[in-house]
């Protein structure tokens, strides 16, 4: 029979400038229940506590240099150590001394000379209560994690329906634009398209935050993202704050998700805002940067390459070593209840790493106008050029159809109609179906003519996955484009090898580009088997 694991002993930090007192306390408490650590002065005690947070501090009140009251104040000022129980040991029995200790944050007093039974009883009670507190904190963190998981499930559930609602709005703007001749009408279409794109971005951001999912990757101009964040900060932060911008006009593009990149810098700006308080200065600097092996050797997180480097600097209070050590931990926050989840910087670092980059931080000890600097390195994208020096971007005319028949399948009538209108306008022929069963019947009638399947995944009767598998058996070379209101990772879970993907809502240009690319990849006419 396996013995249960031994309980980890509670760590007690004994702080007293008199060696005999430390020796006496060790003898009284050396029962095997505790790990005892000694410090001969206040400065040493703070160093030990920062390195190894104890479960209890037994602190002498009167010491040369830094007395116990000041040590107590500094421990309470550090968020990482603020909840550690402190019992002050004192020969002072006056009310003023006890009141001073309590005001500094002491939890209890034990008078010298020690009563051994009382000392052991108090220490045992306090360490047990502290352990219960830590267990309760862990349970609260687990409940937070569960709530986030539930949020992720909720976000995934609404994303499909919400994106289905936005898809026809975004596509309809492209269809309607040639029919609107007045500047006012064109302006209203611009508003509709931008609002639809913002709604889609909000859904992607919610999925990214709640479930850690990455969205569509494309070329992103970091300068444009920074200008959006700076403009938003300028209109929402207190007017007494100053925001300075030194963004290079010729930043390299990166390959990434613009919503996530926006989230990175918005988080850093909010942290800087909280650090400077009512008034202060936030400075953002962005420039191109090439790191070689020598440059990255000083950091364990850096790697060589071409990067867009962005610094967000504040002149706020800075961070203590204890806070700096824990800033990347999920759920760690120095803000009060209801003012922070402790997920901001953890999310930031995760997004930066997903974009093949890294982030570093520099700060000074706590104090006014010292400040903190976060430096983000995002890997630059490599842009292939044509032989004539132009960018390798497809021409608009090259995206037009040549009369190919596209089978469009979606249970949402509005999505079917607008997709069909967009493709017809681009020179394609279109057949539509409201579900997989209807699509199979339509394909059987025109199997020799259908050149591409454009289908939703989540449909009644026969879903998209079954539809694709059936049509591929009938026509193995048939190109497939999946359009879904779910995220790409959820679509990839269906293992639809070779299928292109469009996340709803999508612009008309994206639809045309993906369809044309899928058709162009087919080097010979599709060989269809006879439908039965």
Backbone torsions as a table, in degrees:
resi	resn	phi	psi	omega
1	UNK	NA	131.8	-177.1
2	UNK	-78.8	133.0	178.3
3	UNK	-73.9	146.5	177.3
4	UNK	-67.0	150.4	-179.1
5	UNK	-62.7	143.8	-179.7
6	UNK	-69.0	143.6	179.3
7	UNK	-72.4	135.9	178.2
8	UNK	-68.0	127.7	-178.5
9	UNK	-66.9	146.2	176.7
10	UNK	-70.8	141.4	-179.6
11	UNK	-92.6	124.7	178.6
12	UNK	-117.4	125.4	177.4
13	UNK	-98.1	116.8	179.6
14	UNK	-99.0	120.1	-176.9
15	UNK	-119.8	112.3	180.0
16	UNK	-159.5	135.6	-179.4
17	UNK	-78.4	-12.2	179.7
18	UNK	-97.5	117.3	-177.2
19	UNK	-60.4	-36.5	-178.6
20	UNK	-63.8	-37.7	178.0
21	UNK	-66.4	-40.5	178.7
22	UNK	-64.3	-40.0	180.0
23	UNK	-64.8	-40.2	179.5
24	UNK	-64.2	-45.0	179.4
25	UNK	-62.9	-38.3	178.6
26	UNK	-63.1	-43.8	179.9
27	UNK	-63.0	-39.7	-178.2
28	UNK	-70.7	-30.4	-173.1
29	UNK	-107.7	-2.2	-176.6
30	UNK	-80.3	70.7	-177.4
31	UNK	-108.4	1.1	-176.8
32	UNK	92.9	-9.7	179.9
33	UNK	-83.6	-18.7	-170.2
34	UNK	-129.2	152.2	167.3
35	UNK	-100.0	114.2	-172.6
36	UNK	-100.2	128.1	178.7
37	UNK	-124.8	137.1	-176.6
38	UNK	-111.5	147.8	173.3
39	UNK	-137.6	129.6	-176.4
40	UNK	-84.4	-7.1	-179.2
41	UNK	-157.1	171.7	-175.6
42	UNK	-66.3	-42.5	-178.2
43	UNK	-61.5	-43.6	178.3
44	UNK	-64.1	-39.2	179.6
45	UNK	-60.9	-42.7	179.6
46	UNK	-64.9	-39.3	178.2
47	UNK	-62.9	-45.6	-179.7
48	UNK	-64.0	-43.9	-178.3
49	UNK	-63.7	-38.3	178.0
50	UNK	-66.0	-36.4	-178.5
51	UNK	-77.3	-42.5	-178.3
52	UNK	-136.7	92.7	-179.2
53	UNK	-57.1	123.4	-177.6
54	UNK	-82.5	169.8	174.0
55	UNK	-89.6	-17.6	179.6
56	UNK	-160.4	141.3	174.7
57	UNK	-116.2	121.4	170.3
58	UNK	-97.7	110.9	-164.5
59	UNK	-122.1	120.6	175.6
60	UNK	-68.0	137.5	-177.2
61	UNK	-77.9	-40.2	-174.1
62	UNK	-109.7	110.3	177.5
63	UNK	-139.9	150.7	177.0
64	UNK	-69.3	155.2	-179.7
65	UNK	76.3	-105.9	178.9
66	UNK	-96.0	112.9	-177.9
67	UNK	-80.0	174.4	-176.5
68	UNK	-63.4	-31.2	180.0
69	UNK	-64.9	-41.4	179.1
70	UNK	-69.9	-38.3	176.4
71	UNK	-61.4	-42.7	179.0
72	UNK	-61.1	-43.6	-179.9
73	UNK	-61.7	-42.9	-177.5
74	UNK	-70.2	-36.2	176.8
75	UNK	-63.2	-41.9	-178.8
76	UNK	-71.4	-23.7	179.8
77	UNK	-77.2	-16.8	-179.1
78	UNK	-92.1	115.9	-178.3
79	UNK	-56.3	-28.9	-178.3
80	UNK	-72.2	-25.5	-174.8
81	UNK	-115.4	2.6	-171.3
82	UNK	-62.8	-27.4	-176.5
83	UNK	-97.5	0.6	179.8
84	UNK	-69.2	127.1	179.5
85	UNK	-63.4	138.7	179.5
86	UNK	-125.6	122.4	175.1
87	UNK	-113.1	119.3	-178.9
88	UNK	-88.1	135.4	178.4
89	UNK	-104.0	122.2	-174.2
90	UNK	-149.7	146.8	171.4
91	UNK	-92.1	-5.8	178.9
92	UNK	-79.9	126.6	-176.3
93	UNK	-115.8	14.1	-178.2
94	UNK	-86.8	154.4	-175.7
95	UNK	-65.3	-35.5	-177.8
96	UNK	-62.7	-41.1	-179.4
97	UNK	-66.7	-43.3	179.2
98	UNK	-63.8	-42.2	179.6
99	UNK	-63.5	-39.2	178.4
100	UNK	-63.1	-42.3	178.6
101	UNK	-63.9	-42.6	179.3
102	UNK	-65.3	-37.5	178.2
103	UNK	-65.5	-30.0	177.9
104	UNK	-79.9	-11.6	176.2
105	UNK	114.7	8.1	178.2
106	UNK	-67.1	146.3	-179.1
107	UNK	-92.9	-26.9	-175.3
108	UNK	-161.4	167.3	176.4
109	UNK	-128.8	142.6	170.7
110	UNK	-128.2	124.0	-175.4
111	UNK	-82.6	143.7	171.3
112	UNK	-87.5	147.3	-7.5
113	UNK	-69.6	152.3	-172.6
114	UNK	-75.3	141.1	164.6
115	UNK	-91.4	112.5	-170.3
116	UNK	-58.3	-42.1	-178.8
117	UNK	-66.9	-42.7	179.0
118	UNK	-64.1	-42.4	-179.4
119	UNK	-59.8	-50.2	-178.1
120	UNK	-62.6	-40.5	-178.2
121	UNK	-65.1	-43.9	-179.2
122	UNK	-66.7	-43.6	-179.7
123	UNK	-62.5	-44.1	-179.7
124	UNK	-62.6	-44.0	-178.9
125	UNK	-64.4	-45.3	-176.4
126	UNK	-67.4	-42.7	-179.3
127	UNK	-66.0	-36.7	177.9
128	UNK	-66.9	-42.8	178.1
129	UNK	-62.3	-38.3	178.9
130	UNK	-65.7	-37.9	177.7
131	UNK	-66.0	-40.5	176.2
132	UNK	-61.5	-40.1	177.7
133	UNK	-60.2	-43.8	-179.1
134	UNK	-66.3	-38.8	177.1
135	UNK	-62.1	-41.3	178.9
136	UNK	-63.4	-41.1	178.2
137	UNK	-62.5	-41.0	178.6
138	UNK	-64.2	-39.5	177.7
139	UNK	-64.0	-39.1	177.7
140	UNK	-64.7	-38.9	178.0
141	UNK	-65.6	-39.6	177.3
142	UNK	-63.7	-38.3	178.2
143	UNK	-66.8	-36.9	175.5
144	UNK	-61.9	-45.2	179.4
145	UNK	-61.4	-39.2	178.6
146	UNK	-65.8	-39.7	178.0
147	UNK	-63.6	-39.9	177.7
148	UNK	-64.5	-39.3	177.3
149	UNK	-62.9	-41.2	177.3
150	UNK	-64.6	-38.1	176.9
151	UNK	-62.0	-40.6	178.1
152	UNK	-62.0	-42.1	178.9
153	UNK	-64.8	-40.4	178.3
154	UNK	-65.3	-43.0	-180.0
155	UNK	-61.5	-43.5	179.1
156	UNK	-63.7	-36.3	-178.7
157	UNK	-67.2	-39.6	-177.3
158	UNK	-86.6	-18.8	-175.0
159	UNK	-60.3	-44.0	-177.3
160	UNK	-61.1	-50.3	-177.5
161	UNK	-67.7	-40.1	-177.8
162	UNK	-67.0	-43.6	179.1
163	UNK	-68.2	-33.6	174.4
164	UNK	-61.5	-36.6	179.2
165	UNK	-70.1	-34.6	-178.1
166	UNK	-80.1	-28.5	-173.2
167	UNK	-56.8	-51.9	-179.3
168	UNK	-66.6	-28.2	178.6
169	UNK	-65.4	-46.1	-177.9
170	UNK	-66.9	-43.4	-179.7
171	UNK	-69.8	-35.6	-177.5
172	UNK	-62.9	-32.1	178.4
173	UNK	-59.1	-40.3	179.1
174	UNK	-68.0	-38.7	-179.5
175	UNK	-69.4	-38.9	-175.4
176	UNK	-79.7	-23.0	-172.0
177	UNK	-55.4	-45.3	179.3
178	UNK	-65.8	-18.7	-178.5
179	UNK	-87.7	-9.0	-178.3
180	UNK	-106.1	119.7	-173.9
181	UNK	-103.5	-19.0	-175.6
182	UNK	-86.6	146.1	176.2
183	UNK	-58.3	-36.8	179.8
184	UNK	-64.3	-40.9	178.6
185	UNK	-65.9	-41.3	176.7
186	UNK	-62.5	-37.7	178.8
187	UNK	-64.9	-40.9	178.5
188	UNK	-64.6	-37.5	176.4
189	UNK	-64.8	-37.6	176.0
190	UNK	-59.6	-42.8	179.8
191	UNK	-63.4	-44.0	-179.9
192	UNK	-60.5	-47.0	-178.1
193	UNK	-65.5	-43.7	-179.3
194	UNK	-66.1	-38.8	178.7
195	UNK	-65.5	-39.6	178.1
196	UNK	-63.9	-42.6	179.3
197	UNK	-64.5	-38.6	178.3
198	UNK	-65.9	-39.7	177.3
199	UNK	-62.2	-43.0	177.8
200	UNK	-64.3	-38.4	179.1
201	UNK	-65.0	-36.8	178.3
202	UNK	-63.8	-40.7	178.1
203	UNK	-63.3	-45.2	179.9
204	UNK	-62.7	-39.1	-179.9
205	UNK	-66.7	-39.2	178.9
206	UNK	-64.3	-42.4	177.1
207	UNK	-64.1	-41.7	-178.9
208	UNK	-63.4	-44.1	-178.3
209	UNK	-70.0	-45.2	-172.1
210	UNK	-78.1	-30.2	-173.5
211	UNK	-125.9	3.2	177.0
212	UNK	69.2	27.0	-175.6
213	UNK	-94.6	145.3	176.9
214	UNK	-94.0	145.2	-179.6
215	UNK	-93.5	-159.7	-178.5
216	UNK	-68.3	134.8	177.3
217	UNK	-94.9	134.9	175.0
218	UNK	-153.7	174.8	178.1
219	UNK	-67.3	129.5	-177.5
220	UNK	-124.7	131.6	173.2
221	UNK	-90.9	107.9	-175.4
222	UNK	-60.7	-34.1	178.9
223	UNK	-59.8	-39.4	178.4
224	UNK	-64.9	-42.1	178.8
225	UNK	-62.8	-43.9	-179.6
226	UNK	-62.9	-39.6	178.6
227	UNK	-63.0	-38.0	176.9
228	UNK	-62.8	-44.6	-178.6
229	UNK	-66.0	-42.4	-179.4
230	UNK	-64.6	-42.2	178.8
231	UNK	-62.9	-42.9	179.3
232	UNK	-64.5	-42.9	179.0
233	UNK	-63.7	-38.6	-179.0
234	UNK	-64.7	-29.4	-178.8
235	UNK	-92.9	-18.7	-175.7
236	UNK	-110.4	-27.5	178.7
237	UNK	-75.3	163.9	-179.6
238	UNK	-62.1	141.0	-176.4
239	UNK	-66.1	-17.7	179.2
240	UNK	-75.4	-11.2	177.8
241	UNK	-86.0	149.6	177.2
242	UNK	-113.5	131.1	177.7
243	UNK	-116.9	115.8	179.2
244	UNK	-102.6	137.8	-178.1
245	UNK	-124.6	124.9	174.9
246	UNK	-126.6	71.5	-176.1
247	UNK	-102.1	121.6	179.5
248	UNK	-62.1	138.5	-178.4
249	UNK	-76.2	-13.1	-175.2
250	UNK	-116.9	42.1	179.8
251	UNK	-64.1	142.1	174.9
252	UNK	-66.8	148.3	173.0
253	UNK	-74.5	160.3	173.4
254	UNK	-122.4	161.1	174.0
255	UNK	-99.7	114.6	-176.0
256	UNK	-170.2	-174.6	178.1
257	UNK	-97.7	112.4	-175.3
258	UNK	-61.0	-32.6	179.1
259	UNK	-65.3	-42.4	179.5
260	UNK	-68.9	-39.6	178.5
261	UNK	-62.9	-40.5	175.5
262	UNK	-60.1	-40.7	-179.8
263	UNK	-62.4	-39.2	179.0
264	UNK	-57.8	-53.5	-173.2
265	UNK	-75.5	-29.9	176.6
266	UNK	-65.4	-40.8	176.9
267	UNK	-61.5	-45.0	-178.9
268	UNK	-65.2	-38.0	178.4
269	UNK	-66.4	-41.2	180.0
270	UNK	-64.8	-41.1	177.1
271	UNK	-62.4	-41.0	178.6
272	UNK	-64.5	-40.4	177.6
273	UNK	-59.2	-44.7	-179.0
274	UNK	-67.0	-30.4	-177.8
275	UNK	-74.2	-34.9	-175.8
276	UNK	-85.2	-14.3	177.0
277	UNK	74.8	-143.6	-174.7
278	UNK	-66.9	-34.7	-178.3
279	UNK	-142.2	148.9	-179.4
280	UNK	163.5	-170.0	-174.6
281	UNK	-131.7	134.0	173.3
282	UNK	-117.8	129.0	-178.9
283	UNK	-122.6	128.7	176.5
284	UNK	-115.5	129.7	179.2
285	UNK	-125.9	134.9	179.5
286	UNK	-138.1	133.9	179.2
287	UNK	-157.9	164.6	175.2
288	UNK	-77.1	148.2	-173.8
289	UNK	-150.4	131.5	174.7
290	UNK	-114.0	121.5	-178.7
291	UNK	-106.5	128.7	175.4
292	UNK	-101.9	-178.3	-176.2
293	UNK	-60.2	-37.6	-179.1
294	UNK	-67.3	-38.0	-177.1
295	UNK	-68.6	-32.7	-175.6
296	UNK	-92.2	-6.1	-176.7
297	UNK	-67.6	-19.5	-178.0
298	UNK	-83.7	-6.2	-177.4
299	UNK	-132.1	138.5	-179.0
300	UNK	-79.0	-16.6	-177.0
301	UNK	-100.1	-11.5	-175.2
302	UNK	-84.9	157.7	172.1
303	UNK	-146.3	157.5	-174.3
304	UNK	-72.0	155.2	177.2
305	UNK	145.2	-174.2	177.6
306	UNK	-97.7	131.8	-174.5
307	UNK	-136.9	156.1	161.9
308	UNK	-96.5	117.7	-176.5
309	UNK	-100.7	128.0	179.8
310	UNK	-126.0	124.4	176.2
311	UNK	-108.7	132.6	172.1
312	UNK	-117.2	111.9	-173.6
313	UNK	-115.9	139.8	173.2
314	UNK	-128.5	158.9	177.0
315	UNK	-109.0	40.9	-178.6
316	UNK	-84.5	-144.8	-171.0
317	UNK	-87.9	-8.1	-177.8
318	UNK	72.4	-172.1	-177.3
319	UNK	-133.4	146.9	174.6
320	UNK	-75.4	161.2	177.2
321	UNK	-57.1	-35.8	179.8
322	UNK	-65.6	-41.4	178.2
323	UNK	-69.0	-43.7	-179.0
324	UNK	-57.7	-36.2	-178.0
325	UNK	-67.0	-23.1	-171.3
326	UNK	-116.3	5.3	-170.6
327	UNK	-64.1	-23.5	-178.4
328	UNK	-89.5	-3.3	-178.4
329	UNK	-73.4	132.8	173.5
330	UNK	-60.0	139.1	177.1
331	UNK	76.1	-3.1	176.9
332	UNK	-83.5	127.4	178.5
333	UNK	-148.0	147.3	175.0
334	UNK	-99.8	2.1	-179.9
335	UNK	-85.6	160.6	-178.6
336	UNK	-71.9	174.3	179.5
337	UNK	-58.0	133.3	177.8
338	UNK	80.6	-0.8	-177.2
339	UNK	-108.7	-5.6	179.4
340	UNK	-170.9	143.7	-179.9
341	UNK	-94.2	-15.6	-174.7
342	UNK	79.6	14.3	-178.3
343	UNK	-105.1	-10.9	-173.6
344	UNK	-57.9	-59.3	-176.3
345	UNK	-71.1	-32.2	175.4
346	UNK	-61.8	-42.9	177.4
347	UNK	-66.1	-42.0	179.4
348	UNK	-57.5	-50.2	-178.1
349	UNK	-63.8	-38.0	178.4
350	UNK	-62.6	-43.1	179.6
351	UNK	-65.6	-43.3	-179.4
352	UNK	-61.9	-41.4	178.2
353	UNK	-65.4	-38.0	176.9
354	UNK	-61.3	-26.4	180.0
355	UNK	-97.3	25.6	176.1
356	UNK	57.1	37.9	179.0
357	UNK	-126.5	-168.8	177.6
358	UNK	-153.2	164.7	-176.3
359	UNK	-136.3	142.8	177.5
360	UNK	-131.3	165.5	-178.7
361	UNK	-141.1	140.6	173.0
362	UNK	-126.4	138.9	179.6
363	UNK	-149.9	164.7	178.2
364	UNK	-116.0	164.0	179.8
365	UNK	-55.6	157.5	-178.6
366	UNK	-53.4	134.1	178.3
367	UNK	162.9	161.8	-176.8
368	UNK	-69.1	141.7	173.1
369	UNK	57.9	33.5	174.1
370	UNK	-97.0	-60.0	168.3
371	UNK	92.9	174.4	-176.8
372	UNK	-138.2	146.2	177.8
373	UNK	-126.9	119.2	170.7
374	UNK	-100.1	129.7	180.0
375	UNK	-119.4	120.3	-178.0
376	UNK	-107.5	130.6	175.2
377	UNK	-113.7	116.8	178.6
378	UNK	-112.6	128.5	-175.6
379	UNK	-62.3	129.8	178.6
380	UNK	-73.2	146.9	178.4
381	UNK	-83.9	145.7	175.9
382	UNK	-93.3	117.7	-178.4
383	UNK	-100.0	116.3	177.5
384	UNK	-74.1	139.7	179.5
385	UNK	-112.8	149.3	173.4
386	UNK	-72.9	169.1	180.0
387	UNK	-61.9	-30.7	-179.5
388	UNK	-83.2	3.5	176.9
389	UNK	93.0	-9.5	179.8
390	UNK	-79.6	159.3	178.0
391	UNK	-72.0	144.8	-177.7
392	UNK	-81.3	73.1	-179.0
393	UNK	-116.3	131.3	-177.3
394	UNK	-65.2	140.7	177.2
395	UNK	-72.4	154.1	-177.4
396	UNK	-61.0	-43.7	-177.9
397	UNK	-63.8	-28.8	-179.4
398	UNK	-69.6	-13.5	-178.9
399	UNK	-91.5	-6.9	-177.0
400	UNK	-73.0	152.6	178.3
401	UNK	-82.1	164.3	178.0
402	UNK	-119.9	37.2	179.4
403	UNK	86.1	9.6	178.7
404	UNK	-64.5	145.2	179.4
405	UNK	-90.5	123.2	179.9
406	UNK	-109.7	128.4	174.8
407	UNK	-92.9	112.3	-177.4
408	UNK	-102.8	123.1	-175.2
409	UNK	-127.0	120.4	177.0
410	UNK	-162.2	138.1	-179.9
411	UNK	-75.8	-13.2	176.1
412	UNK	-88.1	114.2	-176.7
413	UNK	-60.1	-39.7	-178.1
414	UNK	-63.9	-38.3	179.0
415	UNK	-66.7	-44.7	179.2
416	UNK	-57.7	-48.3	-174.1
417	UNK	-65.2	-43.6	-176.2
418	UNK	-73.3	-37.9	175.2
419	UNK	-61.3	-43.5	179.9
420	UNK	-62.5	-44.5	179.9
421	UNK	-62.0	-42.1	179.9
422	UNK	-62.7	-45.0	-178.1
423	UNK	-70.0	-39.3	177.6
424	UNK	-61.6	-41.5	178.8
425	UNK	-61.9	-28.6	-179.5
426	UNK	-89.3	5.9	174.2
427	UNK	99.0	14.0	178.5
428	UNK	-101.5	160.3	167.1
429	UNK	-97.7	150.6	-173.3
430	UNK	-136.5	136.3	165.7
431	UNK	-118.9	144.1	-175.5
432	UNK	-123.4	156.0	176.1
433	UNK	-149.6	149.0	-174.7
434	UNK	-93.2	-11.2	176.5
435	UNK	-160.2	178.0	-176.3
436	UNK	-64.6	-37.3	-178.9
437	UNK	-64.4	-45.1	179.0
438	UNK	-66.0	-34.6	180.0
439	UNK	-67.9	-39.8	178.5
440	UNK	-62.9	-41.7	178.0
441	UNK	-64.2	-42.3	179.6
442	UNK	-65.8	-38.9	179.4
443	UNK	-66.4	-38.5	-179.4
444	UNK	-60.6	-35.2	-179.9
445	UNK	-74.8	-27.5	-173.6
446	UNK	-133.7	38.4	-174.3
447	UNK	-61.8	-30.3	-179.2
448	UNK	-79.1	-13.9	-176.0
449	UNK	-102.6	-30.2	-176.3
450	UNK	-66.3	124.8	-178.2
451	UNK	-106.5	-13.9	-179.6
452	UNK	-160.5	143.3	175.1
453	UNK	-105.8	121.7	174.4
454	UNK	-113.6	108.9	-170.1
455	UNK	-137.4	149.4	168.4
456	UNK	-77.8	164.6	178.3
457	UNK	-98.7	-48.5	-174.4
458	UNK	-90.4	99.5	-178.8
459	UNK	-138.9	153.0	177.5
460	UNK	-73.8	170.3	177.6
461	UNK	67.8	-79.4	176.5
462	UNK	-126.6	120.4	-177.2
463	UNK	-79.2	174.5	-176.3
464	UNK	-64.5	-37.8	-178.2
465	UNK	-62.9	-45.4	178.2
466	UNK	-65.4	-39.8	178.6
467	UNK	-59.8	-47.3	-178.9
468	UNK	-62.2	-44.7	-179.9
469	UNK	-61.5	-39.9	-179.5
470	UNK	-66.9	-48.0	-178.1
471	UNK	-68.1	-29.9	177.0
472	UNK	-70.6	-28.9	174.4
473	UNK	-69.5	-37.7	179.5
474	UNK	-76.1	-33.4	-176.9
475	UNK	-142.5	86.6	-171.9
476	UNK	-57.5	-28.5	-177.0
477	UNK	-96.0	10.4	-175.7
478	UNK	-67.9	122.2	176.4
479	UNK	-66.9	144.4	-177.6
480	UNK	-130.1	133.2	171.9
481	UNK	-121.7	121.4	179.3
482	UNK	-95.4	127.3	172.8
483	UNK	-115.5	129.6	-173.8
484	UNK	-146.3	146.7	173.6
485	UNK	-80.4	-7.1	177.2
486	UNK	-87.0	169.1	-180.0
487	UNK	-76.5	164.5	-176.6
488	UNK	-59.8	-39.6	-177.9
489	UNK	-63.2	-35.9	178.0
490	UNK	-68.2	-36.7	177.6
491	UNK	-67.6	-42.3	-179.2
492	UNK	-64.4	-23.3	178.7
493	UNK	-64.6	-19.5	178.0
494	UNK	-80.2	-5.3	176.6
495	UNK	56.3	52.7	179.4
496	UNK	-92.1	72.9	-174.7
497	UNK	-56.9	129.9	175.4
498	UNK	86.2	-8.0	-179.1
499	UNK	-83.8	136.3	172.5
500	UNK	-77.7	165.7	-172.9
501	UNK	-137.3	136.4	172.5
502	UNK	-126.7	124.8	176.8
503	UNK	-90.1	124.5	176.3
504	UNK	-72.6	144.8	-8.0
505	UNK	-80.8	151.1	179.7
506	UNK	-129.8	153.5	179.7
507	UNK	-77.7	160.8	179.2
508	UNK	-60.8	-37.2	179.1
509	UNK	-62.0	-39.4	179.8
510	UNK	-66.2	-42.8	178.3
511	UNK	-60.4	-48.2	-178.5
512	UNK	-63.0	-42.2	-178.1
513	UNK	-64.1	-46.6	-177.1
514	UNK	-66.8	-42.7	179.3
515	UNK	-63.5	-45.0	-179.2
516	UNK	-64.1	-41.0	-179.5
517	UNK	-65.0	-42.0	179.8
518	UNK	-64.1	-38.8	178.5
519	UNK	-69.0	-40.3	-177.4
520	UNK	-68.5	-22.7	178.7
521	UNK	-72.9	-18.0	177.8
522	UNK	-82.7	112.7	-172.8
523	UNK	-83.9	-14.5	-179.9
524	UNK	-144.2	160.4	-179.3
525	UNK	-56.9	145.8	-179.6
526	UNK	-66.5	127.6	178.3
527	UNK	-90.3	108.6	-175.5
528	UNK	-97.3	139.6	172.6
529	UNK	-82.6	154.3	178.7
530	UNK	-63.8	129.2	179.4
531	UNK	-77.6	140.0	179.6
532	UNK	-112.7	NA	NA
